[in-house]
């Protein structure tokens, strides 16, 4: 009997892990991890992060994540798992890194500000003040504004990199970017995001749908 496989991808801060499950047997049949530092040294990262960017900055090249996904699938092809029997791919990723694309799918910002980037503290303060305070912000989007969240990263781009901001048509978090790539990328990849992602970005209230 032909087997049915399900693939899980986790694109984290330091590595990309791929897991394959035989759904009929309920068994894990393949596990592999691509280390950004060790396996993709051309990106010059330490712990998955570009070095020398200044105080508070923590950024990575989004193309590194795509290369890690490709490398993971190349390793899978060399295994006993038949890609023709893969029925589903599920993607998870580090939150809440910002990936910005233009209409053609080109990166308008060549590096992604990661969840542990603290350079957007001023933007958090400005956004919170404009809404009327912390409690008002929580009532508006269901979250306070923190440097780890994506809303302040977008606002930072508007304030400091306006030309790049104006070219941007899509803001993704990391796993949205991987989904777009896997569904075609520049050749019609899906630009979608679930409500939970927009809430985690501190942009959207899941209850009031604001």
Backbone as JSON Lines, residues from 0, in Angstrom:
{"i":0,"aa":"X","n":[0.84,-1.19,0.0],"ca":[0.0,0.0,0.0],"c":[0.88,1.25,0.0]}
{"i":1,"aa":"X","n":[0.52,2.23,-0.83],"ca":[1.27,3.48,-0.87],"c":[1.11,4.24,0.44]}
{"i":2,"aa":"X","n":[2.18,4.85,0.88],"ca":[2.17,5.6,2.13],"c":[1.82,7.06,1.87]}
{"i":3,"aa":"X","n":[1.24,7.68,2.87],"ca":[0.92,9.1,2.82],"c":[1.77,9.83,3.86]}
{"i":4,"aa":"X","n":[2.47,10.86,3.39],"ca":[3.38,11.58,4.28],"c":[2.91,13.02,4.52]}
{"i":5,"aa":"X","n":[3.16,13.48,5.72],"ca":[2.9,14.86,6.08],"c":[4.22,15.5,6.53]}
{"i":6,"aa":"X","n":[4.5,16.69,6.0],"ca":[5.76,17.38,6.28],"c":[5.52,18.58,7.19]}
{"i":7,"aa":"X","n":[6.35,18.71,8.19],"ca":[6.32,19.89,9.06],"c":[7.62,20.66,8.95]}
{"i":8,"aa":"X","n":[7.52,21.96,8.76],"ca":[8.69,22.85,8.7],"c":[8.64,23.83,9.87]}
{"i":9,"aa":"X","n":[9.74,24.01,10.55],"ca":[9.84,25.03,11.58],"c":[11.04,25.92,11.26]}
{"i":10,"aa":"X","n":[10.73,27.13,10.8],"ca":[11.79,28.08,10.42],"c":[12.05,28.98,11.63]}
{"i":11,"aa":"X","n":[13.0,28.57,12.44],"ca":[13.25,29.27,13.7],"c":[14.37,30.29,13.54]}
{"i":12,"aa":"X","n":[14.8,30.86,14.64],"ca":[15.81,31.91,14.6],"c":[17.18,31.39,14.17]}
{"i":13,"aa":"X","n":[17.53,30.17,14.59],"ca":[18.87,29.66,14.35],"c":[18.94,28.5,13.35]}
{"i":14,"aa":"X","n":[17.8,27.9,13.03],"ca":[17.82,26.74,12.14],"c":[16.46,26.52,11.51]}
{"i":15,"aa":"X","n":[16.44,25.67,10.5],"ca":[15.2,25.24,9.86],"c":[15.09,23.72,10.03]}
{"i":16,"aa":"X","n":[14.06,23.29,10.71],"ca":[13.88,21.87,10.98],"c":[12.77,21.31,10.1]}
{"i":17,"aa":"X","n":[12.99,20.12,9.57],"ca":[11.99,19.45,8.75],"c":[11.7,18.07,9.35]}
{"i":18,"aa":"X","n":[10.42,17.77,9.51],"ca":[9.97,16.5,10.08],"c":[8.93,15.9,9.14]}
{"i":19,"aa":"X","n":[9.04,14.6,8.89],"ca":[8.08,13.91,8.03],"c":[7.41,12.8,8.83]}
{"i":20,"aa":"X","n":[6.09,12.75,8.75],"ca":[5.31,11.74,9.47],"c":[4.59,10.84,8.48]}
{"i":21,"aa":"X","n":[4.68,9.54,8.69],"ca":[3.86,8.56,7.97],"c":[2.5,8.56,8.67]}
{"i":22,"aa":"X","n":[1.5,9.14,8.02],"ca":[0.21,9.31,8.67],"c":[-0.51,7.99,8.92]}
{"i":23,"aa":"X","n":[-0.26,7.01,8.07],"ca":[-0.92,5.71,8.23],"c":[-0.34,4.94,9.41]}
{"i":24,"aa":"X","n":[0.97,4.99,9.55],"ca":[1.63,4.26,10.64],"c":[1.72,5.09,11.91]}
{"i":25,"aa":"X","n":[1.51,6.4,11.79],"ca":[1.64,7.27,12.94],"c":[3.06,7.36,13.44]}
{"i":26,"aa":"X","n":[4.02,7.35,12.51],"ca":[5.43,7.34,12.89],"c":[6.2,8.47,12.2]}
{"i":27,"aa":"X","n":[7.18,9.0,12.91],"ca":[8.11,9.96,12.32],"c":[9.13,9.18,11.5]}
{"i":28,"aa":"X","n":[9.25,9.51,10.22],"ca":[10.13,8.75,9.33],"c":[11.35,9.55,8.87]}
{"i":29,"aa":"X","n":[11.36,10.85,9.16],"ca":[12.5,11.67,8.74],"c":[12.56,12.91,9.62]}
{"i":30,"aa":"X","n":[13.76,13.23,10.09],"ca":[14.0,14.46,10.85],"c":[15.35,15.02,10.42]}
{"i":31,"aa":"X","n":[15.39,16.31,10.14],"ca":[16.66,16.93,9.77],"c":[16.61,18.41,10.13]}
{"i":32,"aa":"X","n":[17.77,19.0,10.37],"ca":[17.84,20.4,10.73],"c":[18.96,21.08,9.97]}
{"i":33,"aa":"X","n":[18.65,22.23,9.39],"ca":[19.63,23.04,8.67],"c":[20.04,24.21,9.57]}
{"i":34,"aa":"X","n":[21.29,24.23,9.98],"ca":[21.81,25.32,10.81],"c":[22.24,26.48,9.92]}
{"i":35,"aa":"X","n":[21.72,27.67,10.2],"ca":[22.08,28.82,9.38],"c":[23.58,29.12,9.49]}
{"i":36,"aa":"X","n":[24.1,29.09,10.7],"ca":[25.51,29.43,10.91],"c":[26.43,28.43,10.22]}
{"i":37,"aa":"X","n":[26.15,27.14,10.39],"ca":[27.05,26.1,9.91],"c":[26.81,25.71,8.46]}
{"i":38,"aa":"X","n":[25.55,25.6,8.07],"ca":[25.22,25.1,6.74],"c":[25.08,26.19,5.68]}
{"i":39,"aa":"X","n":[24.88,27.42,6.12],"ca":[24.74,28.55,5.19],"c":[25.68,29.69,5.61]}
{"i":40,"aa":"X","n":[26.99,29.41,5.64],"ca":[27.96,30.4,6.15],"c":[28.04,31.67,5.31]}
{"i":41,"aa":"X","n":[27.56,31.61,4.06],"ca":[27.63,32.78,3.18],"c":[26.82,33.96,3.71]}
{"i":42,"aa":"X","n":[25.89,33.69,4.64],"ca":[25.07,34.78,5.19],"c":[25.72,35.43,6.42]}
{"i":43,"aa":"X","n":[26.81,34.86,6.89],"ca":[27.61,35.47,7.94],"c":[26.88,35.71,9.25]}
{"i":44,"aa":"X","n":[26.05,34.76,9.67],"ca":[25.29,34.94,10.9],"c":[25.97,34.29,12.1]}
{"i":45,"aa":"X","n":[25.61,34.76,13.26],"ca":[25.96,34.13,14.52],"c":[24.66,33.92,15.28]}
{"i":46,"aa":"X","n":[24.37,32.67,15.6],"ca":[23.07,32.32,16.19],"c":[21.92,32.76,15.29]}
{"i":47,"aa":"X","n":[22.16,32.74,13.98],"ca":[21.12,33.08,13.01],"c":[20.93,34.55,12.76]}
{"i":48,"aa":"X","n":[21.77,35.4,13.35],"ca":[21.59,36.84,13.28],"c":[22.8,37.51,12.64]}
{"i":49,"aa":"X","n":[22.56,38.48,11.74],"ca":[23.64,39.26,11.13],"c":[24.32,40.09,12.22]}
{"i":50,"aa":"X","n":[25.64,40.15,12.18],"ca":[26.4,40.85,13.21],"c":[26.75,42.28,12.8]}
{"i":51,"aa":"X","n":[27.03,43.11,13.81],"ca":[27.55,44.45,13.58],"c":[26.54,45.48,13.12]}
{"i":52,"aa":"X","n":[25.27,45.33,13.5],"ca":[24.23,46.25,13.03],"c":[23.93,47.38,14.0]}
{"i":53,"aa":"X","n":[24.57,47.4,15.13],"ca":[24.35,48.49,16.06],"c":[23.52,48.07,17.26]}
{"i":54,"aa":"X","n":[23.43,48.96,18.26],"ca":[22.73,48.66,19.51],"c":[21.25,48.31,19.28]}
{"i":55,"aa":"X","n":[20.83,47.21,19.86],"ca":[19.43,46.83,19.82],"c":[18.97,46.13,18.56]}
{"i":56,"aa":"X","n":[19.79,46.15,17.51],"ca":[19.36,45.58,16.23],"c":[19.6,44.07,16.2]}
{"i":57,"aa":"X","n":[18.6,43.34,15.7],"ca":[18.71,41.9,15.5],"c":[17.98,41.57,14.2]}
{"i":58,"aa":"X","n":[18.75,41.27,13.15],"ca":[18.18,41.11,11.82],"c":[18.8,39.93,11.09]}
{"i":59,"aa":"X","n":[18.02,39.39,10.14],"ca":[18.5,38.3,9.28],"c":[18.02,38.53,7.86]}
{"i":60,"aa":"X","n":[18.71,37.94,6.91],"ca":[18.33,38.01,5.5],"c":[17.23,36.97,5.25]}
{"i":61,"aa":"X","n":[16.02,37.38,4.83],"ca":[14.95,36.42,4.58],"c":[15.31,35.37,3.53]}
{"i":62,"aa":"X","n":[16.2,35.72,2.59],"ca":[16.59,34.73,1.58],"c":[17.32,33.54,2.21]}
{"i":63,"aa":"X","n":[17.93,33.77,3.36],"ca":[18.59,32.68,4.07],"c":[17.57,31.61,4.47]}
{"i":64,"aa":"X","n":[16.4,32.04,4.87],"ca":[15.37,31.08,5.27],"c":[14.89,30.26,4.07]}
{"i":65,"aa":"X","n":[14.78,30.91,2.91],"ca":[14.37,30.18,1.71],"c":[15.42,29.15,1.33]}
{"i":66,"aa":"X","n":[16.69,29.53,1.41],"ca":[17.76,28.58,1.08],"c":[17.78,27.42,2.07]}
{"i":67,"aa":"X","n":[17.45,27.7,3.33],"ca":[17.39,26.64,4.33],"c":[16.26,25.67,4.03]}
{"i":68,"aa":"X","n":[15.12,26.19,3.59],"ca":[14.0,25.32,3.21],"c":[14.39,24.45,2.01]}
{"i":69,"aa":"X","n":[15.02,25.06,1.01],"ca":[15.47,24.3,-0.15],"c":[16.46,23.2,0.25]}
{"i":70,"aa":"X","n":[17.39,23.54,1.13],"ca":[18.37,22.57,1.58],"c":[17.69,21.43,2.34]}
{"i":71,"aa":"X","n":[16.7,21.76,3.14],"ca":[15.97,20.73,3.86],"c":[15.28,19.76,2.94]}
{"i":72,"aa":"X","n":[14.66,20.28,1.89],"ca":[13.98,19.41,0.93],"c":[14.98,18.63,0.07]}
{"i":73,"aa":"X","n":[16.13,19.22,-0.21],"ca":[17.16,18.47,-0.93],"c":[17.6,17.26,-0.11]}
{"i":74,"aa":"X","n":[17.75,17.44,1.17],"ca":[18.12,16.32,2.04],"c":[17.0,15.28,2.1]}
{"i":75,"aa":"X","n":[15.77,15.76,2.08],"ca":[14.64,14.84,2.08],"c":[14.61,14.01,0.81]}
{"i":76,"aa":"X","n":[14.93,14.65,-0.33],"ca":[14.96,13.92,-1.6],"c":[15.98,12.79,-1.58]}
{"i":77,"aa":"X","n":[17.03,12.95,-0.8],"ca":[18.08,11.93,-0.73],"c":[17.73,10.79,0.22]}
{"i":78,"aa":"X","n":[16.59,10.89,0.88],"ca":[16.16,9.87,1.83],"c":[15.24,8.86,1.13]}
{"i":79,"aa":"X","n":[14.66,7.97,1.93],"ca":[13.75,6.96,1.39],"c":[12.32,7.47,1.26]}
{"i":80,"aa":"X","n":[12.08,8.71,1.65],"ca":[10.74,9.27,1.58],"c":[10.44,9.76,0.16]}
{"i":81,"aa":"X","n":[9.33,9.31,-0.41],"ca":[8.93,9.74,-1.75],"c":[8.16,11.05,-1.66]}
{"i":82,"aa":"X","n":[8.68,12.09,-2.32],"ca":[8.0,13.38,-2.3],"c":[6.65,13.32,-2.99]}
{"i":83,"aa":"X","n":[6.47,12.35,-3.88],"ca":[5.19,12.2,-4.57],"c":[4.08,11.77,-3.62]}
{"i":84,"aa":"X","n":[4.46,11.28,-2.44],"ca":[3.46,10.81,-1.47],"c":[3.21,11.85,-0.37]}
{"i":85,"aa":"X","n":[3.81,13.02,-0.5],"ca":[3.56,14.09,0.48],"c":[2.18,14.68,0.22]}
{"i":86,"aa":"X","n":[1.35,14.68,1.24],"ca":[-0.04,15.13,1.1],"c":[-0.28,16.52,1.7]}
{"i":87,"aa":"X","n":[0.61,16.94,2.57],"ca":[0.4,18.23,3.24],"c":[1.73,18.75,3.79]}
{"i":88,"aa":"X","n":[1.89,20.06,3.76],"ca":[3.05,20.7,4.38],"c":[2.54,21.76,5.36]}
{"i":89,"aa":"X","n":[2.97,21.66,6.59],"ca":[2.6,22.63,7.62],"c":[3.84,23.44,8.01]}
{"i":90,"aa":"X","n":[3.66,24.75,8.11],"ca":[4.8,25.64,8.35],"c":[4.6,26.42,9.65]}
{"i":91,"aa":"X","n":[5.59,26.4,10.49],"ca":[5.64,27.29,11.65],"c":[6.94,28.09,11.56]}
{"i":92,"aa":"X","n":[7.0,29.18,12.31],"ca":[8.2,30.0,12.23],"c":[8.32,30.92,13.42]}
{"i":93,"aa":"X","n":[9.5,31.49,13.55],"ca":[9.75,32.46,14.62],"c":[8.79,33.64,14.5]}
{"i":94,"aa":"X","n":[8.32,34.13,15.6],"ca":[7.5,35.33,15.65],"c":[8.37,36.44,16.23]}
{"i":95,"aa":"X","n":[8.22,37.68,15.83],"ca":[7.28,38.25,14.87],"c":[8.08,39.04,13.85]}
{"i":96,"aa":"X","n":[9.06,38.38,13.24],"ca":[9.95,39.04,12.3],"c":[9.21,39.62,11.11]}
{"i":97,"aa":"X","n":[9.64,40.79,10.65],"ca":[8.98,41.49,9.55],"c":[9.67,41.21,8.22]}
{"i":98,"aa":"X","n":[8.88,40.75,7.24],"ca":[9.36,40.57,5.86],"c":[8.51,41.47,4.97]}
{"i":99,"aa":"X","n":[9.15,42.34,4.2],"ca":[8.45,43.32,3.37],"c":[8.72,43.05,1.89]}
{"i":100,"aa":"X","n":[7.63,42.95,1.09],"ca":[7.74,42.66,-0.34],"c":[7.06,43.74,-1.16]}
{"i":101,"aa":"X","n":[7.57,43.95,-2.39],"ca":[6.88,44.82,-3.33],"c":[5.91,44.0,-4.17]}
{"i":102,"aa":"X","n":[5.27,44.64,-5.14],"ca":[4.24,43.97,-5.93],"c":[4.78,42.78,-6.73]}
{"i":103,"aa":"X","n":[6.06,42.8,-7.07],"ca":[6.67,41.73,-7.85],"c":[7.26,40.62,-6.98]}
{"i":104,"aa":"X","n":[7.2,40.79,-5.68],"ca":[7.74,39.78,-4.79],"c":[9.18,40.0,-4.4]}
{"i":105,"aa":"X","n":[9.72,41.18,-4.74],"ca":[11.09,41.5,-4.33],"c":[11.09,42.05,-2.91]}
{"i":106,"aa":"X","n":[12.14,41.76,-2.17],"ca":[12.27,42.3,-0.82],"c":[12.52,43.81,-0.9]}
{"i":107,"aa":"X","n":[11.7,44.59,-0.24],"ca":[11.95,46.03,-0.18],"c":[12.91,46.36,0.95]}
{"i":108,"aa":"X","n":[13.05,45.42,1.85],"ca":[14.04,45.53,2.92],"c":[14.82,44.23,2.94]}
{"i":109,"aa":"X","n":[16.11,44.29,2.7],"ca":[16.89,43.08,2.49],"c":[17.16,42.3,3.76]}
{"i":110,"aa":"X","n":[16.84,42.9,4.9],"ca":[16.95,42.18,6.17],"c":[15.63,42.28,6.93]}
{"i":111,"aa":"X","n":[15.35,41.24,7.68],"ca":[14.14,41.21,8.51],"c":[14.5,41.56,9.96]}
{"i":112,"aa":"X","n":[13.75,42.5,10.53],"ca":[13.89,42.75,11.96],"c":[13.23,41.6,12.72]}
{"i":113,"aa":"X","n":[13.97,40.97,13.62],"ca":[13.51,39.77,14.29],"c":[12.76,40.09,15.59]}
{"i":114,"aa":"X","n":[12.25,39.03,16.2],"ca":[11.49,39.17,17.44],"c":[12.31,39.78,18.57]}
{"i":115,"aa":"X","n":[13.63,39.56,18.54],"ca":[14.49,40.05,19.62],"c":[15.23,41.33,19.24]}
{"i":116,"aa":"X","n":[14.68,42.07,18.27],"ca":[15.21,43.38,17.9],"c":[14.59,44.43,18.82]}
{"i":117,"aa":"X","n":[15.43,45.25,19.45],"ca":[14.93,46.25,20.39],"c":[15.1,47.68,19.87]}
{"i":118,"aa":"X","n":[15.34,47.82,18.59],"ca":[15.59,49.16,18.03],"c":[14.31,49.95,17.8]}
{"i":119,"aa":"X","n":[13.15,49.35,18.06],"ca":[11.86,50.01,17.79],"c":[11.18,50.52,19.06]}
{"i":120,"aa":"X","n":[11.94,50.7,20.12],"ca":[11.35,51.15,21.39],"c":[10.66,52.51,21.25]}
{"i":121,"aa":"X","n":[11.28,53.42,20.51],"ca":[10.7,54.75,20.31],"c":[9.37,54.64,19.57]}
{"i":122,"aa":"X","n":[9.32,53.76,18.58],"ca":[8.09,53.58,17.81],"c":[6.96,53.04,18.69]}
{"i":123,"aa":"X","n":[7.3,52.14,19.59],"ca":[6.31,51.62,20.53],"c":[5.73,52.75,21.38]}
{"i":124,"aa":"X","n":[6.6,53.63,21.84],"ca":[6.17,54.75,22.68],"c":[5.26,55.7,21.9]}
{"i":125,"aa":"X","n":[5.63,56.0,20.66],"ca":[4.84,56.93,19.85],"c":[3.46,56.35,19.54]}
{"i":126,"aa":"X","n":[3.41,55.1,19.13],"ca":[2.14,54.46,18.81],"c":[1.22,54.43,20.02]}
{"i":127,"aa":"X","n":[1.78,54.06,21.16],"ca":[0.98,53.98,22.38],"c":[0.45,55.35,22.78]}
{"i":128,"aa":"X","n":[1.28,56.37,22.67],"ca":[0.87,57.73,23.02],"c":[-0.24,58.23,22.1]}
{"i":129,"aa":"X","n":[-0.13,57.92,20.81],"ca":[-1.12,58.42,19.85],"c":[-2.49,57.78,20.05]}
{"i":130,"aa":"X","n":[-2.51,56.55,20.55],"ca":[-3.79,55.89,20.8],"c":[-4.41,56.37,22.11]}
{"i":131,"aa":"X","n":[-3.57,56.84,23.03],"ca":[-4.08,57.35,24.29],"c":[-3.56,56.65,25.52]}
{"i":132,"aa":"X","n":[-2.62,55.72,25.34],"ca":[-2.04,55.02,26.48],"c":[-2.09,53.51,26.32]}
{"i":133,"aa":"X","n":[-1.47,52.82,27.27],"ca":[-1.34,51.36,27.17],"c":[-2.69,50.66,27.18]}
{"i":134,"aa":"X","n":[-3.57,51.03,28.1],"ca":[-4.87,50.36,28.18],"c":[-5.71,50.62,26.93]}
{"i":135,"aa":"X","n":[-5.62,51.81,26.4],"ca":[-6.35,52.12,25.16],"c":[-5.81,51.29,24.0]}
{"i":136,"aa":"X","n":[-4.49,51.1,23.97],"ca":[-3.89,50.28,22.92],"c":[-4.36,48.83,23.04]}
{"i":137,"aa":"X","n":[-4.38,48.3,24.25],"ca":[-4.85,46.93,24.45],"c":[-6.31,46.8,24.02]}
{"i":138,"aa":"X","n":[-7.12,47.81,24.33],"ca":[-8.51,47.78,23.9],"c":[-8.66,47.86,22.4]}
{"i":139,"aa":"X","n":[-7.71,48.52,21.73],"ca":[-7.78,48.7,20.28],"c":[-7.34,47.46,19.51]}
{"i":140,"aa":"X","n":[-6.21,46.86,19.9],"ca":[-5.66,45.75,19.12],"c":[-5.48,44.47,19.93]}
{"i":141,"aa":"X","n":[-5.87,44.5,21.22],"ca":[-5.75,43.3,22.04],"c":[-4.35,43.04,22.54]}
{"i":142,"aa":"X","n":[-3.45,43.99,22.36],"ca":[-2.05,43.85,22.76],"c":[-1.49,45.22,23.11]}
{"i":143,"aa":"X","n":[-0.49,45.24,23.96],"ca":[0.31,46.45,24.1],"c":[1.35,46.46,22.98]}
{"i":144,"aa":"X","n":[1.96,47.6,22.74],"ca":[3.0,47.68,21.72],"c":[4.35,47.36,22.37]}
{"i":145,"aa":"X","n":[5.01,46.31,21.88],"ca":[6.31,45.91,22.4],"c":[7.29,45.76,21.23]}
{"i":146,"aa":"X","n":[8.55,45.88,21.55],"ca":[9.56,45.82,20.49],"c":[9.55,44.49,19.75]}
{"i":147,"aa":"X","n":[9.13,43.43,20.41],"ca":[9.1,42.13,19.74],"c":[8.03,42.02,18.69]}
{"i":148,"aa":"X","n":[6.96,42.82,18.8],"ca":[5.84,42.72,17.88],"c":[6.14,43.47,16.58]}
{"i":149,"aa":"X","n":[5.32,43.19,15.56],"ca":[5.64,43.64,14.21],"c":[5.16,45.05,13.91]}
{"i":150,"aa":"X","n":[4.1,45.5,14.56],"ca":[3.55,46.82,14.25],"c":[4.61,47.91,14.38]}
{"i":151,"aa":"X","n":[5.38,47.86,15.46],"ca":[6.42,48.88,15.67],"c":[7.52,48.78,14.62]}
{"i":152,"aa":"X","n":[7.77,47.59,14.12],"ca":[8.79,47.4,13.08],"c":[8.33,48.07,11.77]}
{"i":153,"aa":"X","n":[7.04,47.92,11.47],"ca":[6.48,48.57,10.28],"c":[6.56,50.09,10.42]}
{"i":154,"aa":"X","n":[6.19,50.58,11.6],"ca":[6.24,52.03,11.86],"c":[7.68,52.54,11.81]}
{"i":155,"aa":"X","n":[8.61,51.75,12.29],"ca":[10.04,52.11,12.22],"c":[10.48,52.25,10.77]}
{"i":156,"aa":"X","n":[9.99,51.36,9.92],"ca":[10.32,51.41,8.49],"c":[9.75,52.69,7.87]}
{"i":157,"aa":"X","n":[8.52,53.05,8.25],"ca":[7.91,54.28,7.74],"c":[8.71,55.51,8.18]}
{"i":158,"aa":"X","n":[9.15,55.53,9.41],"ca":[9.85,56.71,9.95],"c":[11.28,56.83,9.44]}
{"i":159,"aa":"X","n":[11.95,55.69,9.22],"ca":[13.38,55.72,8.93],"c":[13.76,55.27,7.52]}
{"i":160,"aa":"X","n":[12.86,54.57,6.85],"ca":[13.15,54.05,5.51],"c":[11.92,54.26,4.63]}
{"i":161,"aa":"X","n":[11.52,55.52,4.49],"ca":[10.23,55.84,3.87],"c":[10.14,55.37,2.42]}
{"i":162,"aa":"X","n":[11.22,55.49,1.68],"ca":[11.21,55.07,0.28],"c":[10.94,53.57,0.17]}
{"i":163,"aa":"X","n":[11.56,52.79,1.02],"ca":[11.32,51.34,1.02],"c":[9.89,51.03,1.46]}
{"i":164,"aa":"X","n":[9.43,51.77,2.44],"ca":[8.06,51.58,2.92],"c":[7.05,51.83,1.8]}
{"i":165,"aa":"X","n":[7.26,52.88,1.03],"ca":[6.32,53.24,-0.04],"c":[6.3,52.21,-1.17]}
{"i":166,"aa":"X","n":[7.39,51.47,-1.34],"ca":[7.45,50.43,-2.37],"c":[6.8,49.13,-1.91]}
{"i":167,"aa":"X","n":[6.55,49.02,-0.62],"ca":[6.05,47.77,-0.05],"c":[4.55,47.62,-0.27]}
{"i":168,"aa":"X","n":[4.15,46.44,-0.74],"ca":[2.72,46.13,-0.89],"c":[2.27,45.04,0.06]}
{"i":169,"aa":"X","n":[3.21,44.29,0.62],"ca":[2.87,43.18,1.53],"c":[3.83,43.14,2.71]}
{"i":170,"aa":"X","n":[3.25,43.06,3.9],"ca":[4.03,42.82,5.11],"c":[3.71,41.41,5.61]}
{"i":171,"aa":"X","n":[4.74,40.6,5.75],"ca":[4.6,39.23,6.24],"c":[5.32,39.08,7.58]}
{"i":172,"aa":"X","n":[4.89,38.05,8.35],"ca":[5.78,37.48,9.35],"c":[6.43,36.26,8.7]}
{"i":173,"aa":"X","n":[7.37,35.65,9.37],"ca":[8.27,34.7,8.71],"c":[7.55,33.53,8.06]}
{"i":174,"aa":"X","n":[6.65,32.88,8.78],"ca":[6.03,31.69,8.19],"c":[5.08,32.04,7.04]}
{"i":175,"aa":"X","n":[4.51,33.27,7.04],"ca":[3.73,33.7,5.87],"c":[4.61,33.77,4.63]}
{"i":176,"aa":"X","n":[5.82,34.28,4.83],"ca":[6.78,34.39,3.74],"c":[7.15,33.01,3.19]}
{"i":177,"aa":"X","n":[7.33,32.03,4.06],"ca":[7.62,30.67,3.62],"c":[6.43,30.09,2.87]}
{"i":178,"aa":"X","n":[5.22,30.32,3.37],"ca":[4.02,29.83,2.67],"c":[3.92,30.44,1.27]}
{"i":179,"aa":"X","n":[4.19,31.74,1.18],"ca":[4.18,32.41,-0.13],"c":[5.19,31.75,-1.06]}
{"i":180,"aa":"X","n":[6.36,31.46,-0.57],"ca":[7.41,30.84,-1.38],"c":[7.0,29.44,-1.83]}
{"i":181,"aa":"X","n":[6.46,28.65,-0.93],"ca":[6.09,27.27,-1.26],"c":[4.9,27.19,-2.21]}
{"i":182,"aa":"X","n":[4.08,28.23,-2.25],"ca":[2.92,28.23,-3.14],"c":[3.19,28.95,-4.46]}
{"i":183,"aa":"X","n":[4.45,29.24,-4.74],"ca":[4.79,29.82,-6.04],"c":[5.69,31.02,-5.98]}
{"i":184,"aa":"X","n":[5.79,31.68,-4.83],"ca":[6.66,32.84,-4.72],"c":[6.34,33.92,-5.74]}
{"i":185,"aa":"X","n":[7.32,34.35,-6.48],"ca":[7.12,35.41,-7.47],"c":[6.21,34.98,-8.62]}
{"i":186,"aa":"X","n":[5.96,33.7,-8.73],"ca":[5.08,33.19,-9.79],"c":[3.68,32.9,-9.24]}
{"i":187,"aa":"X","n":[3.15,33.82,-8.49],"ca":[1.77,33.7,-8.02],"c":[1.6,33.14,-6.63]}
{"i":188,"aa":"X","n":[2.63,33.2,-5.81],"ca":[2.52,32.7,-4.44],"c":[1.42,33.42,-3.66]}
{"i":189,"aa":"X","n":[0.81,32.71,-2.72],"ca":[-0.32,33.25,-1.97],"c":[0.15,34.24,-0.9]}
{"i":190,"aa":"X","n":[-0.45,35.42,-0.93],"ca":[-0.14,36.45,0.07],"c":[-1.31,36.49,1.06]}
{"i":191,"aa":"X","n":[-1.26,35.61,2.03],"ca":[-2.34,35.5,2.99],"c":[-1.78,35.44,4.41]}
{"i":192,"aa":"X","n":[-2.67,35.75,5.36],"ca":[-2.29,35.75,6.77],"c":[-3.54,35.47,7.59]}
{"i":193,"aa":"X","n":[-3.42,34.61,8.59],"ca":[-4.56,34.31,9.44],"c":[-4.73,35.38,10.51]}
{"i":194,"aa":"X","n":[-5.94,35.52,11.09],"ca":[-6.18,36.55,12.1],"c":[-5.23,36.46,13.29]}
{"i":195,"aa":"X","n":[-4.84,35.25,13.67],"ca":[-3.94,35.1,14.81],"c":[-2.6,35.77,14.57]}
{"i":196,"aa":"X","n":[-2.15,35.77,13.32],"ca":[-0.89,36.44,12.99],"c":[-1.0,37.95,13.13]}
{"i":197,"aa":"X","n":[-2.1,38.52,12.63],"ca":[-2.27,39.97,12.71],"c":[-2.43,40.42,14.16]}
{"i":198,"aa":"X","n":[-3.03,39.56,14.98],"ca":[-3.14,39.87,16.4],"c":[-1.76,39.86,17.06]}
{"i":199,"aa":"X","n":[-0.96,38.84,16.73],"ca":[0.39,38.75,17.29],"c":[1.3,39.86,16.81]}
{"i":200,"aa":"X","n":[0.95,40.47,15.68],"ca":[1.72,41.61,15.18],"c":[1.36,42.91,15.89]}
{"i":201,"aa":"X","n":[0.31,42.85,16.75],"ca":[-0.22,44.04,17.44],"c":[-0.85,45.01,16.46]}
{"i":202,"aa":"X","n":[-1.59,44.43,15.49],"ca":[-2.28,45.24,14.48],"c":[-3.79,45.04,14.48]}
{"i":203,"aa":"X","n":[-4.27,43.98,15.13],"ca":[-5.64,43.54,14.9],"c":[-6.2,42.92,16.16]}
{"i":204,"aa":"X","n":[-7.46,43.24,16.48],"ca":[-8.12,42.66,17.65],"c":[-8.96,41.47,17.2]}
{"i":205,"aa":"X","n":[-8.65,40.29,17.71],"ca":[-9.32,39.07,17.24],"c":[-10.78,39.01,17.67]}
{"i":206,"aa":"X","n":[-11.15,39.7,18.73],"ca":[-12.54,39.67,19.19],"c":[-13.37,40.72,18.46]}
{"i":207,"aa":"X","n":[-12.88,41.96,18.43],"ca":[-13.65,43.05,17.84],"c":[-13.36,43.24,16.36]}
{"i":208,"aa":"X","n":[-12.37,42.49,15.84],"ca":[-12.03,42.56,14.41],"c":[-11.69,43.97,13.97]}
{"i":209,"aa":"X","n":[-11.02,44.7,14.82],"ca":[-10.67,46.09,14.47],"c":[-9.4,46.13,13.65]}
